[in-house]
Amino acid sequence: MALPAGLSDNLRRVLGERAGEDMVSWMENVDDRHEDAARLREAIRADFAEFRETMRADLAELRQDVRAGDATLRQEMQAGLAQLRQETQAGDLALRVEIRQAKYDLIKWSFVFWVTAVASIAALARVLR
């Protein structure tokens, strides 16, 4: 923004030609800086508004990705838990069968021991009579 002609003429007359010219130049520089600062502020505001919109869009996309990943993770976890339940039930069944077999073997050998012991005592009793 240019200074009014009357103001620059008065400054030259009061301060002298050289000092008045320096003062006018300084004031014009200050005015130019203010205009540059205003343009810069507007550019920053526009960039910030654009950045804000970009961030909102990115955040919305990220939310969708997280939701999709969450759903996929839940499905994988449910499938893994179902498989783990099946494996646990199968292992439990195998353990029960093994325990039953061990009980059977224990009773069988106990029976063999007692039959042998009773037969031995009976044979010893016959021999000693």
N, CA, C and O atoms as a GROMACS GRO file, in nm:
protein
  516
    1MET      N    1   0.085  -0.117   0.000
    1MET     CA    2   0.000   0.000   0.000
    1MET      C    3   0.090   0.124   0.000
    1MET      O    4   0.180   0.138   0.083
    2ALA      N    5   0.065   0.209  -0.092
    2ALA     CA    6   0.147   0.329  -0.106
    2ALA      C    7   0.102   0.434  -0.004
    2ALA      O    8  -0.015   0.440   0.035
    3LEU      N    9   0.197   0.516   0.038
    3LEU     CA   10   0.165   0.624   0.131
    3LEU      C   11   0.098   0.737   0.054
    3LEU      O   12   0.127   0.760  -0.063
    4PRO      N   13   0.011   0.807   0.120
    4PRO     CA   14  -0.049   0.924   0.053
    4PRO      C   15   0.060   1.025   0.014
    4PRO      O   16   0.158   1.043   0.086
    5ALA      N   17   0.040   1.089  -0.099
    5ALA     CA   18   0.141   1.182  -0.152
    5ALA      C   19   0.164   1.298  -0.055
    5ALA      O   20   0.278   1.343  -0.039
    6GLY      N   21   0.061   1.345   0.010
    6GLY     CA   22   0.076   1.457   0.104
    6GLY      C   23   0.162   1.419   0.222
    6GLY      O   24   0.242   1.501   0.268
    7LEU      N   25   0.148   1.297   0.271
    7LEU     CA   26   0.227   1.253   0.386
    7LEU      C   27   0.374   1.242   0.347
    7LEU      O   28   0.462   1.286   0.422
    8SER      N   29   0.403   1.184   0.232
    8SER     CA   30   0.542   1.171   0.192
    8SER      C   31   0.604   1.308   0.165
    8SER      O   32   0.721   1.329   0.196
    9ASP      N   33   0.527   1.402   0.108
    9ASP     CA   34   0.579   1.537   0.085
    9ASP      C   35   0.606   1.607   0.217
    9ASP      O   36   0.709   1.673   0.232
   10ASN      N   37   0.516   1.592   0.314
   10ASN     CA   38   0.535   1.656   0.444
   10ASN      C   39   0.657   1.598   0.515
   10ASN      O   40   0.733   1.672   0.578
   11LEU      N   41   0.676   1.466   0.506
   11LEU     CA   42   0.791   1.404   0.570
   11LEU      C   43   0.921   1.455   0.507
   11LEU      O   44   1.018   1.480   0.579
   12ARG      N   45   0.924   1.470   0.377
   12ARG     CA   46   1.044   1.520   0.309
   12ARG      C   47   1.072   1.665   0.349
   12ARG      O   48   1.188   1.704   0.368
   13ARG      N   49   0.965   1.744   0.361
   13ARG     CA   50   0.980   1.885   0.395
   13ARG      C   51   1.026   1.901   0.540
   13ARG      O   52   1.114   1.982   0.569
   14VAL      N   53   0.966   1.824   0.634
   14VAL     CA   54   0.998   1.839   0.776
   14VAL      C   55   1.133   1.775   0.808
   14VAL      O   56   1.214   1.834   0.880
   15LEU      N   57   1.157   1.655   0.758
   15LEU     CA   58   1.279   1.583   0.792
   15LEU      C   59   1.396   1.611   0.698
   15LEU      O   60   1.511   1.578   0.728
   16GLY      N   61   1.366   1.670   0.591
   16GLY     CA   62   1.469   1.690   0.491
   16GLY      C   63   1.449   1.586   0.381
   16GLY      O   64   1.384   1.484   0.401
   17GLU      N   65   1.507   1.615   0.264
   17GLU     CA   66   1.484   1.529   0.148
   17GLU      C   67   1.531   1.386   0.174
   17GLU      O   68   1.456   1.291   0.151
   18ARG      N   69   1.653   1.372   0.221
   18ARG     CA   70   1.709   1.238   0.239
   18ARG      C   71   1.642   1.163   0.354
   18ARG      O   72   1.604   1.047   0.338
   19ALA      N   73   1.627   1.226   0.467
   19ALA     CA   74   1.564   1.160   0.583
   19ALA      C   75   1.418   1.131   0.555
   19ALA      O   76   1.366   1.027   0.595
   20GLY      N   77   1.351   1.224   0.485
   20GLY     CA   78   1.211   1.201   0.450
   20GLY      C   79   1.197   1.082   0.356
   20GLY      O   80   1.106   1.001   0.370
   21GLU      N   81   1.288   1.072   0.259
   21GLU     CA   82   1.284   0.959   0.165
   21GLU      C   83   1.310   0.828   0.238
   21GLU      O   84   1.246   0.726   0.210
   22ASP      N   85   1.406   0.830   0.333
   22ASP     CA   86   1.433   0.710   0.413
   22ASP      C   87   1.311   0.669   0.496
   22ASP      O   88   1.278   0.551   0.506
   23MET      N   89   1.246   0.770   0.554
   23MET     CA   90   1.126   0.741   0.635
   23MET      C   91   1.015   0.685   0.548
   23MET      O   92   0.949   0.589   0.590
   24VAL      N   93   0.993   0.739   0.431
   24VAL     CA   94   0.890   0.688   0.340
   24VAL      C   95   0.925   0.546   0.297
   24VAL      O   96   0.837   0.460   0.293
   25SER      N   97   1.051   0.520   0.265
   25SER     CA   98   1.092   0.385   0.226
   25SER      C   99   1.072   0.287   0.340
   25SER      O  100   1.024   0.175   0.320
   26TRP      N  101   1.109   0.331   0.462
   26TRP     CA  102   1.092   0.244   0.578
   26TRP      C  103   0.945   0.212   0.600
   26TRP      O  104   0.911   0.096   0.627
   27MET      N  105   0.860   0.309   0.590
   27MET     CA  106   0.716   0.289   0.611
   27MET      C  107   0.658   0.197   0.503
   27MET      O  108   0.572   0.114   0.531
   28GLU      N  109   0.705   0.213   0.381
   28GLU     CA  110   0.658   0.125   0.274
   28GLU      C  111   0.706  -0.018   0.298
   28GLU      O  112   0.631  -0.113   0.273
   29ASN      N  113   0.829  -0.035   0.346
   29ASN     CA  114   0.879  -0.168   0.378
   29ASN      C  115   0.797  -0.232   0.489
   29ASN      O  116   0.762  -0.350   0.482
   30VAL      N  117   0.768  -0.154   0.592
   30VAL     CA  118   0.686  -0.206   0.701
   30VAL      C  119   0.549  -0.247   0.649
   30VAL      O  120   0.497  -0.353   0.683
   31ASP      N  121   0.492  -0.162   0.565
   31ASP     CA  122   0.360  -0.192   0.508
   31ASP      C  123   0.367  -0.318   0.422
   31ASP      O  124   0.277  -0.402   0.427
   32ASP      N  125   0.475  -0.331   0.343
   32ASP     CA  126   0.492  -0.452   0.260
   32ASP      C  127   0.505  -0.577   0.348
   32ASP      O  128   0.450  -0.683   0.317
   33ARG      N  129   0.579  -0.561   0.459
   33ARG     CA  130   0.593  -0.675   0.550
   33ARG      C  131   0.458  -0.716   0.609
   33ARG      O  132   0.428  -0.834   0.622
   34HIS      N  133   0.379  -0.616   0.644
   34HIS     CA  134   0.246  -0.646   0.699
   34HIS      C  135   0.160  -0.719   0.595
   34HIS      O  136   0.088  -0.813   0.627
   35GLU      N  137   0.169  -0.673   0.470
   35GLU     CA  138   0.093  -0.739   0.364
   35GLU      C  139   0.145  -0.881   0.342
   35GLU      O  140   0.067  -0.973   0.321
   36ASP      N  141   0.279  -0.898   0.345
   36ASP     CA  142   0.337  -1.031   0.330
   36ASP      C  143   0.294  -1.122   0.445
   36ASP      O  144   0.261  -1.239   0.424
   37ALA      N  145   0.294  -1.066   0.565
   37ALA     CA  146   0.253  -1.145   0.682
   37ALA      C  147   0.106  -1.184   0.671
   37ALA      O  148   0.069  -1.296   0.706
   38ALA      N  149   0.023  -1.094   0.622
   38ALA     CA  150  -0.119  -1.125   0.605
   38ALA      C  151  -0.137  -1.235   0.501
   38ALA      O  152  -0.216  -1.327   0.520
   39ARG      N  153  -0.063  -1.225   0.389
   39ARG     CA  154  -0.071  -1.330   0.287
   39ARG      C  155  -0.022  -1.463   0.343
   39ARG      O  156  -0.080  -1.568   0.315
   40LEU      N  157   0.085  -1.457   0.420
   40LEU     CA  158   0.139  -1.578   0.480
   40LEU      C  159   0.038  -1.640   0.578
   40LEU      O  160   0.019  -1.761   0.579
   41ARG      N  161  -0.026  -1.555   0.659
   41ARG     CA  162  -0.129  -1.605   0.751
   41ARG      C  163  -0.241  -1.674   0.674
   41ARG      O  164  -0.287  -1.781   0.713
   42GLU      N  165  -0.285  -1.612   0.568
   42GLU     CA  166  -0.392  -1.672   0.488
   42GLU      C  167  -0.347  -1.803   0.424
   42GLU      O  168  -0.424  -1.899   0.420
   43ALA      N  169  -0.224  -1.808   0.376
   43ALA     CA  170  -0.172  -1.931   0.317
   43ALA      C  171  -0.163  -2.041   0.424
   43ALA      O  172  -0.196  -2.156   0.398
   44ILE      N  173  -0.118  -2.004   0.543
   44ILE     CA  174  -0.109  -2.102   0.653
   44ILE      C  175  -0.248  -2.151   0.691
   44ILE      O  176  -0.267  -2.270   0.713
   45ARG      N  177  -0.344  -2.060   0.699
   45ARG     CA  178  -0.481  -2.102   0.732
   45ARG      C  179  -0.537  -2.197   0.627
   45ARG      O  180  -0.601  -2.297   0.660
   46ALA      N  181  -0.511  -2.166   0.501
   46ALA     CA  182  -0.560  -2.253   0.393
   46ALA      C  183  -0.490  -2.389   0.400
   46ALA      O  184  -0.554  -2.494   0.385
   47ASP      N  185  -0.358  -2.387   0.422
   47ASP     CA  186  -0.285  -2.514   0.432
   47ASP      C  187  -0.332  -2.594   0.553
   47ASP      O  188  -0.345  -2.716   0.546
   48PHE      N  189  -0.357  -2.524   0.664
   48PHE     CA  190  -0.402  -2.594   0.783
   48PHE      C  191  -0.541  -2.654   0.762
   48PHE      O  192  -0.568  -2.766   0.806
   49ALA      N  193  -0.628  -2.580   0.695
   49ALA     CA  194  -0.762  -2.634   0.666
   49ALA      C  195  -0.752  -2.757   0.577
   49ALA      O  196  -0.822  -2.856   0.598
   50GLU      N  197  -0.665  -2.750   0.479
   50GLU     CA  198  -0.644  -2.865   0.391
   50GLU      C  199  -0.584  -2.983   0.469
   50GLU      O  200  -0.625  -3.098   0.451
   51PHE      N  201  -0.488  -2.952   0.555
   51PHE     CA  202  -0.426  -3.055   0.638
   51PHE      C  203  -0.530  -3.119   0.730
   51PHE      O  204  -0.532  -3.241   0.747
   52ARG      N  205  -0.616  -3.037   0.789
   52ARG     CA  206  -0.720  -3.089   0.878
   52ARG      C  207  -0.815  -3.182   0.804
   52ARG      O  208  -0.853  -3.288   0.855
   53GLU      N  209  -0.854  -3.144   0.685
   53GLU     CA  210  -0.944  -3.230   0.606
   53GLU      C  211  -0.874  -3.359   0.566
   53GLU      O  212  -0.934  -3.467   0.569
   54THR      N  213  -0.746  -3.349   0.530
   54THR     CA  214  -0.670  -3.469   0.495
   54THR      C  215  -0.658  -3.561   0.616
   54THR      O  216  -0.674  -3.683   0.603
   55MET      N  217  -0.631  -3.505   0.732
   55MET     CA  218  -0.619  -3.585   0.854
   55MET      C  219  -0.752  -3.651   0.889
   55MET      O  220  -0.755  -3.767   0.930
   56ARG      N  221  -0.862  -3.578   0.874
   56ARG     CA  222  -0.993  -3.636   0.901
   56ARG      C  223  -1.020  -3.755   0.809
   56ARG      O  224  -1.068  -3.860   0.852
   57ALA      N  225  -0.987  -3.737   0.682
   57ALA     CA  226  -1.007  -3.847   0.586
   57ALA      C  227  -0.917  -3.965   0.621
   57ALA      O  228  -0.961  -4.080   0.617
   58ASP      N  229  -0.792  -3.936   0.656
   58ASP     CA  230  -0.699  -4.044   0.694
   58ASP      C  231  -0.746  -4.115   0.820
   58ASP      O  232  -0.737  -4.238   0.830
   59LEU      N  233  -0.796  -4.039   0.917
   59LEU     CA  234  -0.846  -4.101   1.040
   59LEU      C  235  -0.970  -4.187   1.014
   59LEU      O  236  -0.985  -4.294   1.072
   60ALA      N  237  -1.056  -4.139   0.927
   60ALA     CA  238  -1.175  -4.219   0.893
   60ALA      C  239  -1.133  -4.350   0.825
   60ALA      O  240  -1.189  -4.456   0.854
   61GLU      N  241  -1.036  -4.340   0.736
   61GLU     CA  242  -0.985  -4.461   0.669
   61GLU      C  243  -0.919  -4.555   0.770
   61GLU      O  244  -0.936  -4.676   0.763
   62LEU      N  245  -0.844  -4.498   0.863
   62LEU     CA  246  -0.779  -4.578   0.966
   62LEU      C  247  -0.882  -4.648   1.054
   62LEU      O  248  -0.866  -4.765   1.089
   63ARG      N  249  -0.989  -4.577   1.089
   63ARG     CA  250  -1.096  -4.638   1.169
   63ARG      C  251  -1.156  -4.757   1.095
   63ARG      O  252  -1.181  -4.862   1.155
   64GLN      N  253  -1.180  -4.741   0.966
   64GLN     CA  254  -1.236  -4.851   0.888
   64GLN      C  255  -1.139  -4.969   0.884
   64GLN      O  256  -1.180  -5.084   0.898
   65ASP      N  257  -1.010  -4.939   0.865
   65ASP     CA  258  -0.911  -5.046   0.863
   65ASP      C  259  -0.904  -5.119   0.997
   65ASP      O  260  -0.894  -5.242   1.001
   66VAL      N  261  -0.911  -5.043   1.106
   66VAL     CA  262  -0.906  -5.104   1.239
   66VAL      C  263  -1.030  -5.190   1.261
   66VAL      O  264  -1.021  -5.300   1.315
   67ARG      N  265  -1.145  -5.140   1.221
   67ARG     CA  266  -1.269  -5.218   1.237
   67ARG      C  267  -1.262  -5.347   1.156
   67ARG      O  268  -1.301  -5.454   1.204
   68ALA      N  269  -1.213  -5.337   1.033
   68ALA     CA  270  -1.201  -5.457   0.950
   68ALA      C  271  -1.100  -5.554   1.011
   68ALA      O  272  -1.124  -5.674   1.016
   69GLY      N  273  -0.988  -5.501   1.057
   69GLY     CA  274  -0.888  -5.586   1.121
   69GLY      C  275  -0.941  -5.648   1.249
   69GLY      O  276  -0.911  -5.764   1.280
   70ASP      N  277  -1.020  -5.571   1.324
   70ASP     CA  278  -1.080  -5.622   1.448
   70ASP      C  279  -1.175  -5.737   1.417
   70ASP      O  280  -1.174  -5.840   1.486
   71ALA      N  281  -1.257  -5.719   1.315
   71ALA     CA  282  -1.351  -5.826   1.278
   71ALA      C  283  -1.276  -5.951   1.234
   71ALA      O  284  -1.312  -6.063   1.271
   72THR      N  285  -1.172  -5.932   1.154
   72THR     CA  286  -1.092  -6.046   1.109
   72THR      C  287  -1.024  -6.115   1.227
   72THR      O  288  -1.021  -6.237   1.236
   73LEU      N  289  -0.970  -6.036   1.317
   73LEU     CA  290  -0.904  -6.092   1.436
   73LEU      C  291  -1.003  -6.169   1.522
   73LEU      O  292  -0.970  -6.276   1.572
   74ARG      N  293  -1.122  -6.116   1.539
   74ARG     CA  294  -1.224  -6.186   1.617
   74ARG      C  295  -1.259  -6.320   1.553
   74ARG      O  296  -1.272  -6.421   1.622
   75GLN      N  297  -1.274  -6.321   1.421
   75GLN     CA  298  -1.306  -6.446   1.353
   75GLN      C  299  -1.193  -6.547   1.370
   75GLN      O  300  -1.217  -6.665   1.397
   76GLU      N  301  -1.068  -6.501   1.355
   76GLU     CA  302  -0.955  -6.591   1.371
   76GLU      C  303  -0.947  -6.644   1.514
   76GLU      O  304  -0.918  -6.762   1.535
   77MET      N  305  -0.974  -6.558   1.611
   77MET     CA  306  -0.970  -6.602   1.750
   77MET      C  307  -1.081  -6.703   1.778
   77MET      O  308  -1.058  -6.802   1.848
   78GLN      N  309  -1.200  -6.680   1.725
   78GLN     CA  310  -1.310  -6.774   1.747
   78GLN      C  311  -1.279  -6.908   1.682
   78GLN      O  312  -1.305  -7.013   1.741
   79ALA      N  313  -1.223  -6.905   1.562
   79ALA     CA  314  -1.186  -7.030   1.496
   79ALA      C  315  -1.076  -7.102   1.576
   79ALA      O  316  -1.082  -7.224   1.593
   80GLY      N  317  -0.978  -7.027   1.624
   80GLY     CA  318  -0.871  -7.087   1.704
   80GLY      C  319  -0.924  -7.145   1.834
   80GLY      O  320  -0.881  -7.253   1.876
   81LEU      N  321  -1.016  -7.074   1.898
   81LEU     CA  322  -1.075  -7.126   2.023
   81LEU      C  323  -1.158  -7.252   1.998
   81LEU      O  324  -1.155  -7.345   2.078
   82ALA      N  325  -1.231  -7.254   1.888
   82ALA     CA  326  -1.309  -7.373   1.855
   82ALA      C  327  -1.215  -7.493   1.832
   82ALA      O  328  -1.242  -7.603   1.879
   83GLN      N  329  -1.107  -7.469   1.760
   83GLN     CA  330  -1.010  -7.577   1.736
   83GLN      C  331  -0.946  -7.622   1.868
   83GLN      O  332  -0.927  -7.741   1.890
   84LEU      N  333  -0.914  -7.527   1.954
   84LEU     CA  334  -0.856  -7.561   2.084
   84LEU      C  335  -0.953  -7.643   2.168
   84LEU      O  336  -0.911  -7.737   2.235
   85ARG      N  337  -1.082  -7.609   2.165
   85ARG     CA  338  -1.183  -7.688   2.237
   85ARG      C  339  -1.187  -7.831   2.185
   85ARG      O  340  -1.191  -7.926   2.263
   86GLN      N  341  -1.185  -7.845   2.052
   86GLN     CA  342  -1.188  -7.979   1.994
   86GLN      C  343  -1.065  -8.059   2.034
   86GLN      O  344  -1.076  -8.176   2.071
   87GLU      N  345  -0.948  -7.997   2.027
   87GLU     CA  346  -0.825  -8.066   2.065
   87GLU      C  347  -0.827  -8.104   2.213
   87GLU      O  348  -0.783  -8.212   2.250
   88THR      N  349  -0.878  -8.013   2.297
   88THR     CA  350  -0.885  -8.041   2.440
   88THR      C  351  -0.981  -8.156   2.467
   88THR      O  352  -0.952  -8.244   2.549
   89GLN      N  353  -1.094  -8.156   2.400
   89GLN     CA  354  -1.191  -8.265   2.419
   89GLN      C  355  -1.132  -8.398   2.371
   89GLN      O  356  -1.150  -8.501   2.435
   90ALA      N  357  -1.063  -8.395   2.259
   90ALA     CA  358  -1.000  -8.517   2.208
   90ALA      C  359  -0.893  -8.566   2.306
   90ALA      O  360  -0.884  -8.686   2.332
   91GLY      N  361  -0.812  -8.475   2.358
   91GLY     CA  362  -0.710  -8.513   2.455
   91GLY      C  363  -0.772  -8.566   2.583
   91GLY      O  364  -0.722  -8.662   2.642
   92ASP      N  365  -0.882  -8.504   2.627
   92ASP     CA  366  -0.953  -8.549   2.746
   92ASP      C  367  -1.006  -8.691   2.726
   92ASP      O  368  -0.996  -8.775   2.815
   93LEU      N  369  -1.063  -8.716   2.610
   93LEU     CA  370  -1.117  -8.848   2.579
   93LEU      C  371  -1.004  -8.952   2.578
   93LEU      O  372  -1.019  -9.061   2.633
   94ALA      N  373  -0.892  -8.918   2.516
   94ALA     CA  374  -0.778  -9.011   2.511
   94ALA      C  375  -0.725  -9.038   2.652
   94ALA      O  376  -0.688  -9.151   2.683
   95LEU      N  377  -0.721  -8.936   2.736
   95LEU     CA  378  -0.675  -8.953   2.873
   95LEU      C  379  -0.769  -9.043   2.952
   95LEU      O  380  -0.725  -9.126   3.031
   96ARG      N  381  -0.900  -9.025   2.932
   96ARG     CA  382  -0.997  -9.110   3.001
   96ARG      C  383  -0.980  -9.257   2.960
   96ARG      O  384  -0.986  -9.347   3.044
   97VAL      N  385  -0.960  -9.280   2.831
   97VAL     CA  386  -0.940  -9.417   2.782
   97VAL      C  387  -0.814  -9.476   2.843
   97VAL      O  388  -0.813  -9.591   2.885
   98GLU      N  389  -0.708  -9.396   2.849
   98GLU     CA  390  -0.582  -9.444   2.905
   98GLU      C  391  -0.596  -9.475   3.054
   98GLU      O  392  -0.542  -9.574   3.103
   99ILE      N  393  -0.669  -9.392   3.126
   99ILE     CA  394  -0.692  -9.418   3.270
   99ILE      C  395  -0.774  -9.545   3.288
   99ILE      O  396  -0.744  -9.625   3.377
  100ARG      N  397  -0.875  -9.564   3.207
  100ARG     CA  398  -0.956  -9.687   3.216
  100ARG      C  399  -0.871  -9.810   3.188
  100ARG      O  400  -0.884  -9.912   3.256
  101GLN      N  401  -0.784  -9.800   3.088
  101GLN     CA  402  -0.696  -9.912   3.055
  101GLN      C  403  -0.602  -9.942   3.171
  101GLN      O  404  -0.577 -10.058   3.203
  102ALA      N  405  -0.549  -9.837   3.234
  102ALA     CA  406  -0.459  -9.856   3.347
  102ALA      C  407  -0.533  -9.922   3.464
  102ALA      O  408  -0.478 -10.010   3.530
  103LYS      N  409  -0.658  -9.881   3.488
  103LYS     CA  410  -0.738  -9.944   3.594
  103LYS      C  411  -0.762 -10.091   3.563
  103LYS      O  412  -0.752 -10.178   3.650
  104TYR      N  413  -0.794 -10.116   3.438
  104TYR     CA  414  -0.818 -10.255   3.397
  104TYR      C  415  -0.694 -10.339   3.419
  104TYR      O  416  -0.701 -10.449   3.474
  105ASP      N  417  -0.579 -10.287   3.374
  105ASP     CA  418  -0.454 -10.361   3.391
  105ASP      C  419  -0.422 -10.382   3.539
  105ASP      O  420  -0.377 -10.490   3.577
  106LEU      N  421  -0.445 -10.282   3.622
  106LEU     CA  422  -0.420 -10.294   3.765
  106LEU      C  423  -0.508 -10.401   3.828
  106LEU      O  424  -0.460 -10.483   3.906
  107ILE      N  425  -0.638 -10.401   3.794
  107ILE     CA  426  -0.729 -10.501   3.848
  107ILE      C  427  -0.690 -10.641   3.798
  107ILE      O  428  -0.691 -10.738   3.875
  108LYS      N  429  -0.654 -10.651   3.669
  108LYS     CA  430  -0.616 -10.780   3.611
  108LYS      C  431  -0.494 -10.836   3.683
  108LYS      O  432  -0.495 -10.952   3.725
  109TRP      N  433  -0.389 -10.756   3.697
  109TRP     CA  434  -0.267 -10.806   3.762
  109TRP      C  435  -0.287 -10.829   3.912
  109TRP      O  436  -0.225 -10.918   3.970
  110SER      N  437  -0.373 -10.750   3.972
  110SER     CA  438  -0.406 -10.774   4.113
  110SER      C  439  -0.476 -10.909   4.128
  110SER      O  440  -0.446 -10.985   4.220
  111PHE      N  441  -0.569 -10.937   4.036
  111PHE     CA  442  -0.640 -11.066   4.038
  111PHE      C  443  -0.541 -11.181   4.018
  111PHE      O  444  -0.547 -11.282   4.089
  112VAL      N  445  -0.449 -11.167   3.922
  112VAL     CA  446  -0.349 -11.270   3.896
  112VAL      C  447  -0.262 -11.290   4.021
  112VAL      O  448  -0.233 -11.403   4.059
  113PHE      N  449  -0.221 -11.180   4.086
  113PHE     CA  450  -0.140 -11.190   4.207
  113PHE      C  451  -0.214 -11.266   4.316
  113PHE      O  452  -0.159 -11.357   4.378
  114TRP      N  453  -0.343 -11.228   4.340
  114TRP     CA  454  -0.417 -11.291   4.449
  114TRP      C  455  -0.449 -11.439   4.418
  114TRP      O  456  -0.445 -11.524   4.507
  115VAL      N  457  -0.478 -11.466   4.294
  115VAL     CA  458  -0.503 -11.605   4.257
  115VAL      C  459  -0.376 -11.686   4.278
  115VAL      O  460  -0.381 -11.796   4.334
  116THR      N  461  -0.262 -11.634   4.236
  116THR     CA  462  -0.135 -11.702   4.254
  116THR      C  463  -0.102 -11.716   4.402
  116THR      O  464  -0.055 -11.822   4.446
  117ALA      N  465  -0.125 -11.610   4.478
  117ALA     CA  466  -0.097 -11.615   4.621
  117ALA      C  467  -0.185 -11.718   4.691
  117ALA      O  468  -0.136 -11.795   4.773
  118VAL      N  469  -0.314 -11.719   4.660
  118VAL     CA  470  -0.406 -11.815   4.722
  118VAL      C  471  -0.368 -11.957   4.679
  118VAL      O  472  -0.370 -12.048   4.762
  119ALA      N  473  -0.335 -11.977   4.553
  119ALA     CA  474  -0.296 -12.110   4.504
  119ALA      C  475  -0.168 -12.156   4.574
  119ALA      O  476  -0.154 -12.272   4.611
  120SER      N  477  -0.074 -12.062   4.591
  120SER     CA  478   0.052 -12.098   4.659
  120SER      C  479   0.025 -12.136   4.805
  120SER      O  480   0.081 -12.233   4.855
  121ILE      N  481  -0.059 -12.059   4.872
  121ILE     CA  482  -0.090 -12.089   5.012
  121ILE      C  483  -0.162 -12.224   5.021
  121ILE      O  484  -0.134 -12.305   5.110
  122ALA      N  485  -0.254 -12.247   4.928
  122ALA     CA  486  -0.326 -12.375   4.928
  122ALA      C  487  -0.229 -12.489   4.903
  122ALA      O  488  -0.239 -12.592   4.969
  123ALA      N  489  -0.134 -12.472   4.809
  123ALA     CA  490  -0.037 -12.578   4.778
  123ALA      C  491   0.054 -12.599   4.898
  123ALA      O  492   0.089 -12.712   4.931
  124LEU      N  493   0.093 -12.492   4.963
  124LEU     CA  494   0.178 -12.503   5.081
  124LEU      C  495   0.104 -12.571   5.196
  124LEU      O  496   0.160 -12.650   5.271
  125ALA      N  497  -0.023 -12.537   5.207
  125ALA     CA  498  -0.105 -12.601   5.312
  125ALA      C  499  -0.117 -12.750   5.287
  125ALA      O  500  -0.113 -12.826   5.383
  126ARG      N  501  -0.131 -12.797   5.162
  126ARG     CA  502  -0.139 -12.940   5.130
  126ARG      C  503  -0.007 -13.009   5.158
  126ARG      O  504  -0.002 -13.122   5.208
  127VAL      N  505   0.100 -12.938   5.126
  127VAL     CA  506   0.230 -12.999   5.147
  127VAL      C  507   0.256 -13.015   5.298
  127VAL      O  508   0.312 -13.116   5.340
  128LEU      N  509   0.217 -12.920   5.375
  128LEU     CA  510   0.243 -12.922   5.517
  128LEU      C  511   0.146 -13.009   5.594
  128LEU      O  512   0.171 -13.027   5.713
  129ARG      N  513   0.045 -13.063   5.545
  129ARG     CA  514  -0.052 -13.149   5.612
  129ARG      C  515  -0.008 -13.282   5.626
  129ARG      O  516  -0.080 -13.366   5.681
   0.00000   0.00000   0.00000
